[in-house]
Structure formats: structure tokens, C-alpha cells
Amino acid sequence: QLQPRAGRAAWKCAMSSSAPSPPRQDFTIAISTVMGLEAVVKQELADLGYTDARAIGASGRIELTGSSEAIVNCNLHLRTATRVMLVLASFEAMTFDQLFDATTAIPWADYIHAGASFPVRGKSVKSTLHSVPACQSIVKKAVI
């Protein structure tokens, strides 16, 4: 059943089910935007009720902690964000071997089913691993 939200042109989907709800799990959500618009995204997040958002330097990135519902709400309602991403892991990798090892340690089967195709997109900001195509290739090999 779809219901309009008061004062907004967006729609909220309400589903009823007799099945028990899965336990609430909080995720680290990374939101990217154009550099300089971090404060605008933070205000949009506050308007949605997410007050724990924090800007990560002046990099055009904001992080917050939220449920799977927060991921959906951010994707649907943030107008100035360019991407909404789920942070699966965070680690330092000074070499390509460290990047490969840390990437293989992530439980990918929890997020991507066997045989699924997925893009690997990269960006390098002040990194010793500045070859983005090489990093993308290593990550792809580590996931497969």
C-alpha cells in the first residue's frame, strides 16, 4: 500500500506481513556529494531525521550510521548526494598485496550471490595506490 508523506511529493511504501521482522542491523553509510555541498547534504539528512551525520574532511563525503531503511530513505530523498554507499570494511592498504588480502577478508557472500555480476569503480585521493585501474582489477579478482 502506498501512502503520500505529509508535505512531500515522495511516497512511502508500507507492507504488512505475518512473518517476523529481521533483527535491526545498523550499517555505516557513506554518502558522496560535490565538494562544498557537505553542509547541504547534512541538512537534508537532518530533515529526514538522521542527526548523527558527519563530514569526512573536505572530501565531499558524509558518513552516518543507520538501518537498511536509512539506506533506502537516503537513496530516495537526498537531492544533492551523488551516491549512497554501504561501508563493508575499512582498512589501510599500502601495497597491492595488502589491498587484495583485506578485500578477500570481507564476507562477500553475505552481499553478492555466486555468479552475480557487479561493477568495481574506484577513486584515488591522496593514496600511494594511485593507479585506479590496477586497484579495480585487484579488487575484482579478490571478490571473485
KEMIGU-663844 format. One record per atom (N, C-alpha, C, O): x, y, z; chain; atom name. Coordinates in pm, whole numbers, plus 50000, padded with zeros to 5 digits. Atoms other than C-alpha are relative to their C-alpha. Layout:
N
X;Y;Z;mol;atom
X;Y;Z;A;CA
...
***
This chain:
144
X;Y;Z;mol;atom
50085;49884;50000;A;N
50000;50000;50000;A;CA
50090;50123;50000;A;C
50182;50133;50081;A;O
49920;49878;50009;A;N
50144;50337;49901;A;CA
49924;50114;50064;A;C
49804;50129;50042;A;O
50063;49887;49935;A;N
50074;50644;50108;A;CA
50087;50123;49979;A;C
50209;50115;49992;A;O
49919;49878;50014;A;N
50182;51003;50039;A;CA
50046;50047;50137;A;C
49970;50041;50234;A;O
49949;49943;49876;A;N
50402;51154;50309;A;CA
49953;50144;50008;A;C
49953;50215;49907;A;O
50050;49865;49980;A;N
50267;51477;50452;A;CA
50106;50103;49962;A;C
50220;50096;50007;A;O
49912;49890;50035;A;N
50422;51786;50296;A;CA
50109;49966;49901;A;C
50195;50051;49875;A;O
49897;50038;50096;A;N
50635;51597;50044;A;CA
49936;49934;49880;A;C
49826;49880;49889;A;O
50050;50065;50121;A;N
50589;51471;49693;A;CA
50046;49855;49993;A;C
50011;49784;49899;A;O
49950;50137;50000;A;N
50763;51144;49783;A;CA
49894;49904;50052;A;C
49796;49945;50114;A;O
50094;50102;49956;A;N
50584;50818;49853;A;CA
50071;49904;50093;A;C
50190;49876;50079;A;O
49947;50095;49903;A;N
50633;50576;50138;A;CA
49927;49868;49979;A;C
49805;49866;49968;A;O
50059;50131;50022;A;N
50574;50205;50089;A;CA
49980;49930;50133;A;C
50076;49912;50208;A;O
50029;50072;49876;A;N
50403;50024;50376;A;CA
49957;49859;49963;A;C
49865;49840;49883;A;O
50033;50139;50029;A;N
50394;49645;50367;A;CA
49962;49932;50130;A;C
50021;49958;50234;A;O
50035;50077;49881;A;N
50222;49413;50608;A;CA
50032;49854;49972;A;C
50016;49805;49861;A;O
49963;50140;50015;A;N
50336;49060;50670;A;CA
49986;49933;50135;A;C
50008;49996;50239;A;O
50009;50073;49875;A;N
50277;48794;50929;A;CA
50136;49944;50040;A;C
50153;49894;50151;A;O
49866;50050;49970;A;N
50645;48696;50909;A;CA
50069;50095;50098;A;C
50048;50216;50091;A;O
49929;49912;49906;A;N
50865;48826;51193;A;CA
50101;50087;49927;A;C
50158;50046;49826;A;O
49902;49909;50060;A;N
51084;49123;51112;A;CA
50140;49952;50033;A;C
50165;49902;50142;A;O
49862;50037;49968;A;N
51455;49053;51081;A;CA
50054;50096;50106;A;C
50004;50207;50119;A;O
49944;49911;49899;A;N
51665;49196;51363;A;CA
50058;50124;49935;A;C
50114;50117;49825;A;O
49948;49874;50053;A;N
51761;49558;51311;A;CA
50152;49995;50001;A;C
50215;49961;50102;A;O
49855;49996;50011;A;N
52116;49591;51190;A;CA
50039;50140;49956;A;C
49984;50194;49860;A;O
49952;49868;50039;A;N
52297;49921;51176;A;CA
50123;49986;49911;A;C
50209;49901;49933;A;O
49892;49998;50098;A;N
52534;49995;50889;A;CA
50067;50136;50003;A;C
50008;50235;50047;A;O
49937;49871;50027;A;N
52787;50264;50818;A;CA
49968;50033;49855;A;C
49997;49956;49764;A;O
50043;49956;50133;A;N
52650;50456;50521;A;CA
50089;50118;49959;A;C
50103;50215;50033;A;O
49918;49892;50054;A;N
52880;50672;50309;A;CA
49924;50067;49887;A;C
49872;50000;49797;A;O
50073;49922;50101;A;N
52724;50948;50101;A;CA
50099;50095;49935;A;C
50167;50171;50003;A;O
49910;49909;50070;A;N
52920;51129;49835;A;CA
49919;50113;49937;A;C
49803;50097;49901;A;O
50060;49882;50060;A;N
52846;51472;49701;A;CA
50111;50084;49938;A;C
50229;50051;49952;A;O
49902;49908;50056;A;N
53019;51753;49517;A;CA
50067;50074;50115;A;C
50000;50117;50209;A;O
49929;49928;49894;A;N
53289;51914;49731;A;CA
49937;50136;50023;A;C
49908;50210;49928;A;O
50060;49873;49965;A;N
53145;52210;49915;A;CA
49852;49989;50033;A;C
49794;50081;50091;A;O
50143;50018;49971;A;N
52791;52068;49941;A;CA
49975;49910;50121;A;C
49862;49869;50145;A;O
50016;50089;49885;A;N
52856;51859;50252;A;CA
49897;50054;50099;A;C
49815;49978;50151;A;O
50094;49941;49904;A;N
52660;52102;50474;A;CA
49856;49989;49950;A;C
49764;49971;50029;A;O
50134;50011;50058;A;N
52363;52090;50236;A;CA
49949;49857;50018;A;C
49833;49836;50055;A;O
50040;50141;49982;A;N
52358;51707;50245;A;CA
49971;49974;50147;A;C
49874;49905;50179;A;O
50024;50019;49858;A;N
52388;51715;50624;A;CA
49865;50059;50042;A;C
49796;50002;50126;A;O
50130;49940;49968;A;N
52086;51947;50640;A;CA
49886;49913;49946;A;C
49784;49895;50013;A;O
50101;50091;50055;A;N
51888;51716;50410;A;CA
49985;49876;50089;A;C
49874;49828;50112;A;O
50004;50115;49911;A;N
51982;51425;50638;A;CA
49930;50035;50131;A;C
49851;49956;50183;A;O
50066;49956;49877;A;N
51873;51622;50946;A;CA
49849;50012;49977;A;C
49770;49976;50064;A;O
50143;49989;50032;A;N
51540;51695;50774;A;CA
49933;49862;49994;A;C
49814;49849;50022;A;O
50051;50137;50004;A;N
51500;51317;50729;A;CA
50006;49933;50136;A;C
49957;49821;50153;A;O
49992;50054;49865;A;N
51576;51263;51099;A;CA
50131;49934;50034;A;C
50143;49873;50140;A;O
49869;50060;49975;A;N
51939;51148;51072;A;CA
50095;50109;50048;A;C
50152;50183;49967;A;O
49923;49890;49942;A;N
52128;51377;51309;A;CA
50145;49964;50029;A;C
50223;50052;50069;A;O
49862;50040;49968;A;N
52450;51175;51353;A;CA
50094;50006;49879;A;C
50204;49951;49885;A;O
49916;49991;50120;A;N
52587;51254;51004;A;CA
50124;50082;50029;A;C
50119;50183;50099;A;O
49875;49928;49981;A;N
52949;51363;50997;A;CA
50075;50010;49868;A;C
50086;49912;49793;A;O
49921;49979;50121;A;N
53153;51514;50716;A;CA
50138;49941;50021;A;C
50195;49952;50129;A;O
49866;50059;49994;A;N
53479;51333;50639;A;CA
50094;50096;49928;A;C
50108;50090;49806;A;O
49911;49900;50057;A;N
53725;51616;50586;A;CA
49925;50090;49902;A;C
49805;50114;49917;A;O
50062;49919;50105;A;N
53659;51836;50283;A;CA
49999;49919;49872;A;C
50027;49972;49764;A;O
49989;50092;50113;A;N
53635;51536;50054;A;CA
49871;49981;49923;A;C
49868;49907;49824;A;O
50128;50023;50066;A;N
53270;51559;49953;A;CA
49936;49870;50046;A;C
49859;49810;49972;A;O
50053;50126;49950;A;N
53186;51259;50172;A;CA
49944;50020;50141;A;C
50004;50087;50225;A;O
50067;49995;49871;A;N
52947;51226;50465;A;CA
49973;49856;50043;A;C
49939;49773;49959;A;O
50031;50134;49949;A;N
52905;50919;50686;A;CA
49897;50011;50111;A;C
49892;50110;50183;A;O
50094;50011;49890;A;N
52626;50816;50919;A;CA
49976;49853;50028;A;C
50011;49767;49947;A;O
50036;50136;49964;A;N
52506;50505;51097;A;CA
49849;49989;49989;A;C
49775;50075;50038;A;O
50144;50017;50017;A;N
52166;50370;51003;A;CA
49963;49860;49956;A;C
50049;49778;49924;A;O
50054;50131;50037;A;N
51947;50073;50922;A;CA
49985;49989;49849;A;C
50017;50082;49775;A;O
50026;50017;50143;A;N
51858;49930;50584;A;CA
49893;50099;49954;A;C
49894;50141;49838;A;O
50101;49899;50033;A;N
51559;50166;50593;A;CA
50065;50136;49974;A;C
50020;50211;49887;A;O
49929;49874;50021;A;N
51800;50460;50620;A;CA
50067;50002;49863;A;C
50070;50106;49796;A;O
49938;50008;50132;A;N
51982;50339;50308;A;CA
49896;50031;49892;A;C
49923;50107;49800;A;O
50108;49977;50097;A;N
51653;50335;50116;A;CA
49957;50147;50004;A;C
49944;50210;49899;A;O
50044;49860;49988;A;N
51544;50676;50252;A;CA
50102;50096;49940;A;C
50065;50192;49873;A;O
49896;49913;50057;A;N
51878;50834;50160;A;CA
49999;49993;49848;A;C
50010;50096;49781;A;O
50004;50015;50145;A;N
51861;50692;49807;A;CA
49880;50071;49940;A;C
49890;50129;49832;A;O
50122;49940;50054;A;N
51507;50819;49760;A;CA
49991;50150;50019;A;C
49937;50220;49933;A;O
50032;49863;49964;A;N
51517;51158;49928;A;CA
50114;50100;49998;A;C
50089;50221;50006;A;O
49890;49903;50004;A;N
51866;51311;49912;A;CA
50013;50055;49858;A;C
50034;49980;49763;A;O
49995;49938;50132;A;N
51871;51558;49625;A;CA
50139;50044;49960;A;C
50170;50053;49841;A;O
49867;49948;50033;A;N
52229;51681;49649;A;CA
50109;49893;50012;A;C
50226;49923;49987;A;O
49902;50109;49993;A;N
52401;51343;49704;A;CA
50020;49942;49861;A;C
49927;49937;49780;A;O
49974;50065;50129;A;N
52569;51176;49409;A;CA
49994;49849;50013;A;C
49958;49780;49917;A;O
50006;50144;49976;A;N
52593;50827;49564;A;CA
49970;49974;50147;A;C
50008;50052;50235;A;O
50022;50051;49864;A;N
52472;50639;49872;A;CA
50061;49860;50001;A;C
50019;49773;49925;A;O
49925;50125;50001;A;N
52708;50353;49959;A;CA
50001;49937;50138;A;C
49993;50006;50240;A;O
49990;50077;49876;A;N
52728;50083;50224;A;CA
50147;49970;50025;A;C
50215;49914;49939;A;O
49861;50026;49966;A;N
53066;50064;50400;A;CA
50008;49859;50057;A;C
49957;49833;50166;A;O
49987;50138;49957;A;N
53151;49694;50428;A;CA
50121;49979;50088;A;C
50120;49894;50177;A;O
49876;50012;49923;A;N
53501;49737;50569;A;CA
50082;50126;49981;A;C
50061;50202;49886;A;O
49909;49888;50009;A;N
53766;49996;50632;A;CA
50138;49949;50041;A;C
50152;49886;50146;A;O
49866;50050;49971;A;N
54138;49921;50621;A;CA
50103;50084;49928;A;C
50072;50155;49832;A;O
49889;49934;50066;A;N
54477;50063;50532;A;CA
50069;49900;49910;A;C
50096;49787;49952;A;O
49926;50085;50093;A;N
54649;49916;50228;A;CA
50107;50085;49934;A;C
50078;50175;49855;A;O
49888;49924;50057;A;N
54991;50048;50138;A;CA
50055;49932;49874;A;C
50128;49994;49796;A;O
49952;50074;50117;A;N
55058;49777;49877;A;CA
49880;49931;49935;A;C
49774;49918;49995;A;O
50107;50072;50069;A;N
54851;49591;49620;A;CA
49971;49866;50069;A;C
49856;49820;50068;A;O
50022;50125;49926;A;N
54901;49269;49821;A;CA
49911;50023;50122;A;C
49822;49943;50150;A;O
50085;49968;49884;A;N
54752;49433;50130;A;CA
49857;50029;49957;A;C
49762;49991;50026;A;O
50133;49973;50054;A;N
54459;49555;49920;A;CA
49929;49869;49968;A;C
49812;49851;50002;A;O
50058;50129;50035;A;N
54399;49203;49787;A;CA
49960;49922;50125;A;C
49849;49871;50134;A;O
50026;50077;49878;A;N
54425;49037;50131;A;CA
49884;50057;50080;A;C
49798;49982;50127;A;O
50108;49938;49923;A;N
54197;49286;50305;A;CA
49866;49986;49928;A;C
49763;49970;49992;A;O
50123;50014;50077;A;N
53941;49264;50024;A;CA
49946;49857;50007;A;C
49825;49838;50016;A;O
50046;50140;49990;A;N
53929;48883;50036;A;CA
49945;49968;50138;A;C
49867;49874;50152;A;O
50047;50024;49864;A;N
53866;48902;50413;A;CA
49854;50045;50021;A;C
49792;50007;50120;A;O
50140;49954;49989;A;N
53527;49072;50355;A;CA
49907;49885;49963;A;C
49931;49817;49863;A;O
50092;50112;50031;A;N
53236;48821;50364;A;CA
49907;50034;49882;A;C
49789;50064;49902;A;O
50074;49958;50119;A;N
53122;48893;50008;A;CA
49874;49920;49976;A;C
49776;49972;49923;A;O
50118;50085;50021;A;N
52878;48601;50002;A;CA
49878;50052;50075;A;C
49765;50019;50040;A;O
50112;49939;49928;A;N
52665;48796;50252;A;CA
49934;50111;49920;A;C
49822;50151;49951;A;O
50049;49884;50074;A;N
52617;49074;49995;A;CA
49977;49974;49852;A;C
49890;50036;49791;A;O
50010;50027;50144;A;N
52661;48927;49645;A;CA
49988;49849;49983;A;C
50071;49774;50034;A;O
50015;50144;50018;A;N
52531;48588;49540;A;CA
50097;49948;49894;A;C
50143;50023;49808;A;O
49904;50063;50092;A;N
52753;48344;49349;A;CA
49955;50019;49856;A;C
49837;50000;49824;A;O
50030;49982;50140;A;N
52769;48416;48979;A;CA
49944;50137;49963;A;C
49919;50164;49846;A;O
50055;49867;50027;A;N
52639;48772;49013;A;CA
50107;50086;49932;A;C
50227;50072;49958;A;O
49907;49904;50059;A;N
52794;49042;48801;A;CA
49991;50130;50079;A;C
49883;50166;50127;A;O
49997;49877;49923;A;N
52898;49363;48970;A;CA
50112;50089;49947;A;C
50219;50040;49911;A;O
49895;49908;50045;A;N
53090;49673;48867;A;CA
50094;50033;50115;A;C
50051;50036;50231;A;O
49905;49950;49901;A;N
53403;49782;49051;A;CA
50045;50135;49949;A;C
50112;50146;49846;A;O
49961;49863;50036;A;N
53450;50157;49037;A;CA
50093;50052;50108;A;C
50071;50026;50227;A;O
49904;49953;49901;A;N
53739;50328;49206;A;CA
50031;50147;49986;A;C
50001;50211;49885;A;O
49956;49861;49996;A;N
53874;50666;49301;A;CA
50121;50004;50093;A;C
50120;49939;50197;A;O
49880;49990;49918;A;N
54215;50754;49440;A;CA
50019;50145;50043;A;C
50033;50235;49960;A;O
49979;49867;49944;A;N
54257;51053;49670;A;CA
50113;49990;50101;A;C
50097;49926;50205;A;O
49884;49998;49911;A;N
54600;51107;49830;A;CA
50040;49858;50042;A;C
50065;49833;50160;A;O
49968;50139;49971;A;N
54678;50735;49807;A;CA
50133;49961;49936;A;C
50170;50011;49830;A;O
49878;50054;50061;A;N
55004;50550;49748;A;CA
49964;49905;49887;A;C
50045;49880;49799;A;O
50048;50086;50108;A;N
54798;50315;49531;A;CA
49919;50088;49903;A;C
49796;50085;49902;A;O
50066;49898;50083;A;N
54722;50581;49272;A;CA
49950;49947;49865;A;C
49879;50019;49795;A;O
50049;50055;50127;A;N
54658;50352;48973;A;CA
49861;49940;50020;A;C
49848;49827;50066;A;O
50138;50044;49979;A;N
54279;50324;48981;A;CA
49970;49872;49921;A;C
49910;49781;49978;A;O
50029;50125;50071;A;N
54257;50060;48703;A;CA
50065;49877;50066;A;C
50004;49770;50069;A;O
49934;50112;49932;A;N
54509;49840;48889;A;CA
49924;49962;50127;A;C
49904;49844;50154;A;O
50077;50027;49878;A;N
54315;49874;49215;A;CA
49867;49933;49967;A;C
49826;49839;50036;A;O
50128;50060;50040;A;N
53987;49794;49039;A;CA
50019;49854;49962;A;C
49939;49768;50001;A;O
49972;50136;50043;A;N
54138;49482;48884;A;CA
50030;49909;50120;A;C
49982;49796;50125;A;O
49966;50079;49882;A;N
54280;49361;49217;A;CA
49876;49973;50085;A;C
49856;49861;50133;A;O
50122;50017;49921;A;N
53951;49418;49399;A;CA
49907;49899;49931;A;C
49851;49812;49997;A;O
50086;50093;50074;A;N
53757;49235;49126;A;CA
50050;49856;50017;A;C
49970;49766;50041;A;O
49942;50133;49983;A;N
53996;48936;49148;A;CA
49979;49949;50143;A;C
49953;49831;50163;A;O
50014;50040;49859;A;N
53974;48933;49529;A;CA
49856;49960;50032;A;C
49833;49871;50114;A;O
50141;50030;49973;A;N
53593;48928;49526;A;CA
49961;49868;49934;A;C
49888;49788;49993;A;O
50036;50123;50073;A;N
53568;48651;49267;A;CA
50074;49886;50061;A;C
50060;49772;50016;A;O
***
